[in-house]
Amino acid sequence: MNILAFNRPHYLERVLKSLHNQTVRIDQSRITVWIDGYSGSKDAVRLKRNRTEQTLEVAKKFLPNASFIVRSKNVGIAGQYHEAELASFSIDTDIAFFFEEDLVLSPRYLEALLQLESLTRGIESIGRISAHGYGRGQAPYNSTSGVRSSLRTWGFGVRRHLHLASQPYLAAYMNVVNKKPYWRRDANAIFSEMKALGVNLGSQSSSQDSVKGSIAKSIGISGITTNARLAKYIGKTGEHKMLLSSLTKR
């Protein structure tokens, strides 16, 4: 399990408290907390306070037996995810779980997520699962199973077969992203690079989650979530607050 955080200890505390209150037991020794660096970040440019130490304190308060990776320089959410995913699949596991600091989980979130993991095991057409219930657009919904398709990568698990199939595309994406700070990434270059690889981003953005969703779609692998909303998105500050502000009102 991976938890990704950056300079928002007040958010992280709410998320980790919800993780602590889950109905299933969590083995903290299998959790890695990734805290991105302040130097070079948009917060640093805007002269916002450096809260890295407070973020680490909150993480250690709730997860004293986890592993912690704290960066001195900012790599952005794409870089954080990329390294966390590579590290997760460097060991013998079929699925890795990822949580960010702005999705508060209901007490049964992990219980539902593990049920989906069991139900979808061995289904090659499904590579990502979540239980947050937020679809993108008019996602098809199956009233019998209570599941809908999903592109949003929040509180999710990703399968090894999706990870492996995505690597050639993600290598090209990261090659563009790494040339500038993530928040100043060259969107035109990303769209051009993905188009050359046969990935149509359409009207999606150049963000790492949108690109990953488009890559998965292009190789025929889907993501699913529950119809019930078992988590609450609380992001009012951060990289995508303008795009997702309507969700914070629900």
N, C-alpha and C positions, 0 to 999 in steps of 0.2 A: 504494500500500500504506500502511495506517495501523497504527500500533502504539500502543495505549492503556495508560498506566501511571499508578500512584499509590502513592507512599510505600512501595514494597516492592522496593528495589534488589536484594535477594538473590534474589527471584523473577525479576525482569527479566533479571538476568545469565544465569540458566539458560536462559531463553527465547531471548535474543539469541544466546547461544552455539549453541543448536540451529538458529537461523535462519542463522547464519554457516556451519554445516556442511551446508547443503543441497546436493543433487546438481545443482541448476540455479543459474545465475548470477543474482544480484540486482542491479539497478540502484539504488544507494542514493539517487540524485538524485530518484527517484520515490517515496521513502518519507517520510512525516511521522510524527514521534513526538509524541504528545499526552500531556503530564504534567499531571494535575489538581492543583489547589491544595490546600494543607494547611489554610489558614484556613477555618473553618466546616465542616470535615469531622468525621466521627465520631471519627477518630484524634485530632483536636485536642481535642474534647470529653472524650475519655478520657485526655488528657494523654500520648498516645504521642509518641515522638520525631518531629520533622519531618525526614524524610529526602529531601526534594525535591532538594537539591543532589547527594546521592549518587546518586539515581535518574538525574539528568541526566548525571552523570559516566559512569555505566555505559552509558547510551544513546550518548553520544559516543565512548566507547571502541570499541564495536562498529560504530557507524554514523556515522563522522565526516563523511560527505558527505550525510547526510539533513537534512531540515528539522525544526526543533524548536519546539513551541508549549508554553510553560510558564505555567500560570495562577497568579495570586497568590491567588485565592479558589477554593474548591471548588465545582464545578458538578455533580458526581456522574457516574456512568457513563452515564446517559441523556443528559445534556447533552453529554458528550464524544462519544458516538456520533453524536448528532444533528448537531453541527457538523462532525464528520469526514466524515459522509456527504454533507452539503450541499456541503462543500468539494470532495470527490472528484468529484461529478457536476456541478460548475460548469464542468468542462472536458469535452472531447469523449472520453468513455470509456464503454464498454458495461458494464464491471464494475469494482468496487472491492473491495479485500481488507482485512480487519480482523483484527488479532491482539491478544490481551490478554496480560498479564504472568504468567499462571498456566497456560499450556498449552505444555508442552515438546514440540517437534516431532521426529519421527523424520527421518533424513536425506533420505528420499524424500517427505516431506509435500508440499512445493510441486510436485514432479514429478507426484504423484497429483492434486493440486488443479488443475493446469494441464491434465491429461488430461481431468478432469471438465468443466472450462471449455470445452474444445474439443468434447467429446461432447454437451454440453447447449446449445451455442450455437444460438440461434434457436428454442428450445423455450419457448414463452410460459408453459407451465404450471410451469416450474421457474425460480425466482427467486433461490435461494440454494444454494450448494454448499460442502461441507467435506469433510475427509478424516480427521476425528478418530475416527470410528467409534462415538461414543457416541449411541445413540438415546434417545428419551424414551419410557418405557413399553414396550409391545410393538410396536415399529415394524416394519411389513412389510418383509421382506427378500427380494430377488430373487437366487436362487442362481446364476442365469446371469450377471447383470451384476455381482454382488458389491456391490450398492448397496442401502441402506435409506433410508426416509424419515427426516427429522431436523428437530427444532425447536431444537436447541441451537445458539446462535450463538457458536461458538468457532472461531478460525482459519478464517474463512470468506470467501467472495466473495458479493457481492450484485449482482444485475443492475439495470440502469437501469430496466427496466419495472416491477420490484417497488418500487424506490425511488419512482418517480413515482406509482404507484397507491396507495402507502401514505401519501403526504404529508397528505391531508386528515385521516386518522385520527391520524397522529403529531402533527399540529399541535394537535389537541384533547388528546392525551395530554400533550404538553409544556406546554400551557397550565395543566394541573393540577399537573404535577410542578414547574414553575418557581415555584410559590407557596410552597414549603417546600424545605429541603434534601432531596436525593433520599432519603437514609436515613430521613427522617421524612415521606415522601410520604403523601398521603391516599388509601389504598387504596380506601376506599368510594367516594370521588369518582371515582376512575379506573374502577372497575367500572361505576358509574352512567353515566359519560360514554361508555364503550365500548358499553354496552348500548343507549344512545340512538342510536348510530351503526350498530347492527346487528352488533356484534362481541361474540360470546359468549366470555368468558374462562373460563367453566366453573369448574374447580377450580384453574386456573392462578393464579399470583401476579400482583402488579401490577408486577413488575420489567420493565425495558425489553425484555429478550429474550423473555419470556413473552408480553408484549403484542404484540410484533412478530410472533411466531409465530401468534398468534390472528388478527391482522389479515390476514396472508398467507393463512391458511386460509379466512377469510371472503370473500376476493376470488378464491379458487380458484388460488392460486399456492403451490407446494410448495417445500420444501427437502430436499436429499438429502445423504447422507454415505456413506462407504465402509463395508463390513462389517468390514474389517480396521481395528484401532485403531492408527492411525499417529501418535498423539500421546498424551501422558500429562498428565492434569489434576493439578496439584500444589497447588491452593488449600487451605490449611488455616487461613488468615486472610483476612478480607475480607467483603464484603457478603453473600455467599451461602454461607459456609463450612458452616453447619449443614445446609442443604438438600443440599449436594453432598459431604458428608464421606465418604460411602461410596465415592465414586469415587476418593478419594485413597488408598484401601487396596488398589486393584487394581494 
